Amino acid sequence: MEMPRFDADAALTDVSKALDEAGCAIVENLVEDATIDALAADLEPAIDARWIGVDEFAGFKTKRVSGLMALSAAARDMALNPLALGAAEALLLPHCDAIQLHVTHTVAIGPGEKTQMIHRDDGIWYIPDPKPPLALHCMWAVTDFTAENGGTLMVPGSHLWPADREPEAGEIISTVMPRGSVAFYSGATLHGGGANNSNGPRIGALIGYLLGWLRQEENQYLTVPPDLARTFPEKLQRLIGYSLHGAHLGWIDHGDPHIMLEDEPNPAARAF
């Protein structure tokens, strides 16, 4: 199966259909150079100061920086990108009342890094198959992604495979895309970081969305201090966790946790 590929003006319905069928899709040049430039500038000091991975899965020549919502205003804007957010809602809302942000981190694959083990991200939740879609990840290209520099490897269609089905070599595709593009993939889609045989790092920014009733992979409540969260748009505040799921999950004092960010809490926010 080929990797579905779209231009930045793609219709949400077309991208969603591709995700249903292939479990992954690329949208080229979805954000402008200025946004990626700002994100790269925000991330550079954190990446420079970060330690190298210490095992084969993390990568012995790869740096990973998390907490992007606290680190970068550009990353916050990207988390609210209408197409990315719309694709996440289309995939996940049939199975929950609201979605949430669950992981935000940078993967900087250094020269000489080997291919990461192909895996599914939804294995961290102990839910037996068959299960609904649990997460949608967005791998944003901060640098160009090429087959040579470690563009993320994807296995289109694998989100529909049985758990014991292994991909053949010809089924694994490198996500080649210019900076500012994004590769969407379901938590059930087989993927992994590619080997970097170039002379420079391959940098991607991962922003993932999750069913509202599942535990987030990254603890957004502790990653983003409340004083910083108060400066976010309300939509992003609710995505990182300042929101009820339904009437009963996540309340504070029997009310919507968003009251913790409000100067004058609205009594109508009380759920029961």
N, C-alpha and C positions, 0 to 999 in steps of 0.2 A: 504493500500500500504506500502511495506517495504521501509526503507531508503537505497538507493543505496550506496554501499561501495566499495572502490577501494584501491589498494596498491599504493605506491609512484611512481611506474613505469607505471601507467595507461596511456593509450592513450588519447589524448585530445578529439578525436572523441567519445570515449566511455563516458567520463565525460560529454561532451556536450549533448549527446543523453539522458543521465540520467537527466540532468537539464531540457531539453525540456519536458521529460515525467513526472518527479516527482517534479521538481521545487527545488530540493535540492540533495546534495550528500556529502558523507564523503570521503576524501582521507587521509589515515593513513600515519603518519611519513613522511610528504612531505618535511620537513626541518630537518636538523641534530640537535642533542642535543646542539652543540656549538652555533648555531644560536638562539635557544630558551633560552639558558643560558644567552647569551648576551642581548637579549631582556628583559628578566626578571630582569637582573641587571640594565638596563637602566630605567625600569619602577618602580622599588622598591621604590626609594626615592619619586617619584611623587605620587605613591599610598599611601605611608605612610603619606604624607602631605595633602592628599585630604580629603575633607569633605564627610560625609555620605549623601546619597540621602535623600530628604525631602518630597517625596510623594510616593504613591503606585506604580506608573509606574516606577520611577527611582529606587525605593527600599529603605527601611529605614535602611538596613544593607548592602548596595552596594555602592562601590566607582567607579566613572567613571572619567577616565583621557583621554583627547583628545589631538590632535596635535602630533600624533605619528611620523609624518615625521620630525618634528623639534626636537623630543626627542631622537630618536633612529636610529642609522645607520642600526641596524639589521632589524627594521621595514621597512626602506627604501628598503633594499634588498628583503624583503618579498613582498612588493608592486610590485616588478618587477619579482616575481617568474614566470617562463615561463608557468607553467600549470594554475596558477591562472589568470594571465593576458590573456592567450590564451582562457580560458573559458569565461572571461568577454567579450573579443572581439568577440568570436563566438556567444554569446547570444545577444550582443548589437549592433554590427556594421551593421547588416541588417537594423537598424533604425536610423543610424546617420553616419556622416563622420569620427568621431573620438570619443573615449571614454575619460573620465576624472576621476580622483580620487575625491571622494566627501565626504567621512567620514572616519576618522581614530581615534578610541578610544579604551580604555581598559575598560572592565567590570569586576570588582573584586567583586564577590558575596560572602558576608560574611556568617559565620555560623548563622543559625536561620532565614535567609531570606526566605520569602514566594514566591510562584510561581507568576511570572509576568503575567499580562493580555496577552492572545494570541492576536496577531495583525499582520497587514501587514505594511511594511515600506513604500510602495509606496503611502500610503494615504496622505503624506505630500504635494504631487503635485496634484493640482486640475485638473486632466485629467479624464474625464468620461470613464467608461468601455463601450465597450471593448477597451483596450489600448495595445500598444506594451510593451515588457519588458523594464522597465526603469532603473533598477539597478541590479547589482549582488554583494552580500555581501559575504565576506570570514571571518568566525569566526575561528581564529587560537587558538588552545589550548596551553596556556602558562603553565598551570598545566593540569594534567589528567582531563578529563571530565567523570563524572560518573552519574548514575541516582540519587545517594545519595547526591552528592555535588552541584547539580544544572546545570548539562549539559543542554545546550540550547534545549528547546522543539521545535520540528518541526512537521508539518503536511504535509507529502508528498502528492503531487497531488493537494494541495489546491490552487496553482497558477492558476488552470484552473476552479475553482469554481466560481459561482456567488457571488456577494458581500455579500448577506445575508445568505449564507450557513455557519452554525456553525459546528465545528468539534465535533464528538462524542469522548468519553474518549479513546476508543480503536484506534482512528486514530492519537493520539498525541504520538510522539516517542521522547525519550531522546537521544541526540547525545552523545553516549558513545564513547570516543576515547582517545588515549594516547597523551600526550604533543608532540607538533611538528606536529600534524595532523591539518586538516582544514575541516570545514563544509561550503560548498558552499550553498547559497540559494538565490533565486530570490527575488526582492523587493515585489513581489506579493504573496509570500509564507507565510502562517500563521506560527508564531513562538513566542517564549517568553522565558525569563530566567526561569530556573527551581528553585525549592525550594532547599536550601542548608541545609541538615540535617546531615552534617558531622562536624568535628571539625576544619576544615581549610577552607581558601578561595578557590573559584573556579575562576581562572583568565583566561579570554579570550581577545584576541586582534582582534578587528574588523577593517578590511580594505575593503572599498566598492568602487565600480566602477559605473559610471553613464553615460547615454547618454550625448554626448558633448554639446547638445543644452539646457540642463536643468540646473537650478541653483543648485549649490552644497549645500548639507546640512551643511557641515563644511566649513567655509571660509578659503580656503587654502592660498589665497593671503596674508591674515593678520596673519595666523598661522605660516607661514614659512617666516622669514625675507629674503629680496632679497640677502643679503650677504651670507646667508646659502644656499639659492636656487642655487646660482652660483656654489656651490661645488657639486651639484647633477649631476648624469648622465643626458644627454639631454632627454632621454626617460621619466625620472621621472619629470624633469622640465616641460615638455609638459603635462604630466598627471595632475600636480597640477594646470595648467592653463596658462602657458606661451606658448600658441599655439592658432592659429586660428581654428575655426570650419567652414569648408568650406572657402569661400573667404571673408565673411562679418561679422562673429560673433566674437567679442573679440579683434578687431584690436586696435593698438595704432599708431597714426599718419598715418593711412591708411596702416599699415604694420603689420607683424607678431609680437606679443608681446614678442617673444623670444629675439628680439633685445635689450630688457631692461637688459638682462643678458650677453650680448656680449660686449667685450672691443672695438671691431671694427665691428659695425653692417654691415651686408652684404646688399648692396642696392637691391639685387635680392629678399630679403625677403619682399619687398613692394608688397602688394597684388593687388593694383589697383591705 
